[in-house]
Amino acid sequence: MADETPETRAYRRGFRQKSKRDDYALDLFHEARAKLATDPRRVGEILGELTRLYNPLANGPIVDLATRAAIMARLEAGRPIEAEHLLDQRYQLYAPLDEAERQGPGTPES
């Protein structure tokens, strides 16, 4: 289902997974990255949601207000690659091991 939202996927997953909220945030990051060049309004909505979610590694929001403003300014200026770089920085602060875990068998500390 191509029009399925991150909220719908998170709801469907239910509470079986202990990382449900994490998955929801990661879904939002992936959706934002996919829409950087095509739908800045939706990216703004996604960033708004990510500013309301907590990142325990940074002891603050997943995307802080300054970064949200910087990403939106770059999108408005027609510089989606720079916006993507900023988004990726926040992603790495939130899920620094995510890509390595997806590619490898996992780490001893889960």
N, C-alpha and C positions, 0 to 999 in steps of 0.2 A: 504494500500500500504506500504509494509515493507521497500522499498528502498527510500521512500520519505524523502527529506532532510528538515532540519529546515527552510532553505531559501524558499523552495517551500511552506511549510505550512504558513509561514509569508506572502508570496505573496498572497496566496489564501485567507487568512483572510482579506487582504486589509486594508483599512484605517477606517473600521467601528469601530474598537476597539481602544480606546485611549491608551491602553497598548500594542500596536503592537510590539514596540521595546522591551519592557519588555518580552513579550511572546517569541520573537526570542531568547533572551539571555537565558531564562529559558529552551527553547528547546535545545540550545547548551549545557547547563550544563547537561541535562538529557542524551543527546547523548554521551557526554564525559564520564559520569559515566558508561554508558553501555559498552563502548569500552575500559575502562582502562586496562583490562587484555588481550584483544584480538587484539587491533589495536592501538598501541602507536603512529604510524605516524598520524593517523586521530585525535587522542587526541591532538597532537601538533598543527595541523591545527586549531582545535576548539579553543584551548587556544590562538592561534595567533589572531583569530577573537575576542575573549573576551578581549584581551588587547587593541583592537581598539575601543571598546564600552565603554561609560562613565557610571560610577556609581555615581549618585549625593549624595548618602549617605556617600561615602568615598571620594568624591571630587577628583576622579581619575579614572583610568581604572577599569573595572569590575575585571579583573585578572591582577595584576601588574607583571612586568617582573621578579622580584625576585621569586614570587610564581610560575610563569610559569616554570622557570628554575628548581626550587625545585621539582615540580611535574614530570617534564621530567627526572630529575636525578633519582628519585625513580623508575620511570617506567623502565628506562634503567638498573637499578640495580635489577629489578625483584621484586619490593616491591609495588604492586598496591594498597594494603590496606592503606599504608602510603600516597600514592598519592591521594587516595580517600578522606582521612581525610583532606588534604590540600585543595582539590577542594571543599569539603563541607564547610570549613571555609570561602572561598570566596563566595560561594553561600549564606551563612547566612549573610554576609556583604551586599550582593546585595538585597536579598529578605528575610529579617528576619521574616516576618509574613506570608510568602507564605504557608507553610504547615498548620499553624493554620487556615488560611482563607479557605483552601481547605476542612478542616475537620469540621469546625463549620459554623454557619449561617453567619458569617462575624462580623466585628467590627463596632462600631458606627462611627468611622472615616474611611472613605473609600478613 
